[in-house]
Amino acid sequence: MAEVTTSRGWIVPVMGLFVATFAVCTAELIVTGLLPNIASDLKVDIPTAGLLISGYALGVAIAGPLLALLTARLERRTVMLAVIGFFILGNVICGVSGSYGMLLAGRLLVAACHGLFFGVAMVIAARLAPEGRQASAISMVVAGVTLANILGVPIGTAIGAAYGWRSSFWVIAAAGALAGVVLFLVIPRTPDPARGKDDFRAELAAARRPAVLICYSFIAIVMVGVIALQGYIVPLLTERSGVPAAYVPWVLLGMGATGFVGNLVGGRLGDWKPNATMSGILAIFFVLLLVMWQVTGSTWGMVIVLWATWGVGFGFPAPVQSRILHEARDAPNLASTLISTAFNVGIAAGAAVGGAAISAGWGYGALPLITAAFTALAFLGTLLLTAYDRRRRPAPVASPA
């Protein structure tokens, strides 16, 4: 184990986790592109089919932490391989489903795997990386999320359109099988901390530590703002900024590409100074959002600022997740899984906030300003975290006369 963590040997297993993350996140997001086809084939309306998305988010948020507690005493590599096995099974159920109920059941099984997967993946990545490189390792895992947006969803949607929506789930199941083989070959067994009868209490205590709760809060706050904007980015681009509909996929591709790079840079900076990195990223993100608010009526101005904003914003997840794992390092299983819960709470609330703003007549041009307001609130959270760290440092002991 020492050999893995003291050399570049840790990069290979972390890249294996990156492959698995790509498969898992593609499975989460693929339904958005297939929704009309699924609704038509299974003879349900679009709002009912939309439960495949919101139900998935609830499955991640609720089932993930419960499974983390149930599997806390098991070795992490074993749990990871079991999660991938059930992930494949869930997508196979989706692929053979002949009814809406069966498809929803398959999606909920995949969602439960998703919630536990990210908790376990972050713990393994942090343990494999040498001291001072945990945020970089986490950023490599998180990069799989961005790549799923850039490649996984468009490719999966195209396959579903050409060969039927069920074929997309079969392809994802195959990708999950490939990821499982890769993980089996490259992930070493990582020694877990000593376990006892108080595991449950230890996990709960670690997840309730003040610094951990502060990090959860500004993860959710940031996501409310981001999703309020991202959820309506297409009509904002086409109706407000004048971007032709044919060019929107290229704009979205650029967002994904800059986010991919920003995520890796944020991870490296997070290894250096996590609190300063989080505060700096949110401050720059806030300023760029104000600029975006001013240029929403300019096609090229909006596109350029949007790409820059996404590049900066995606630097945030790696350092904040690394900080949580550092705080809960003695009992990280529940705390790491609750990271996905915080993200999904923010996602659900963000969609509602954006929709409410549009319904109230504020217009798409107000969305960057709404996101900036939530970003400012999250920035205050990072200052609170820094103040908390200073308060709990032991005061220097005076030398005896």
Secondary structure, DSSP 8 states (H G I E B T S, - for coil): -HHHHHSGGGHHHHHHHHHHHHHHHHHHHTHHHHHHHHHHHHT--HHHHHHHHHHHHHHHHHHHHHHHHHTTTS-HHHHHHHHHHHHHHHHHHHHH--SHHHHHHHHHHHHHHHHHHHHHHHHHHHHHS-TT-HHHHHHHHHHHHHHIIIIIHHHHHHHHHHH-HHHHHHHHHHHHHHHHHHHHHH----------TTHHHHHHHHHTSHHHHHHHHHHHHHHHHHHHHHTTHHHIIIIIS---GGGHHHHHHHHHHHHHHHHHHHHHHHHH-HHHHHHHHHHHHHHHHHHHHHHTT-HHHHHHHHHHHHHHHTTSHHHHHHHHHHHTTTSHHHHHHHHHHHHHHHHHHHHHHHHHHHHTT--GGGHHHHHHHHHHHHHHHHHHHHHHHHHHS--------
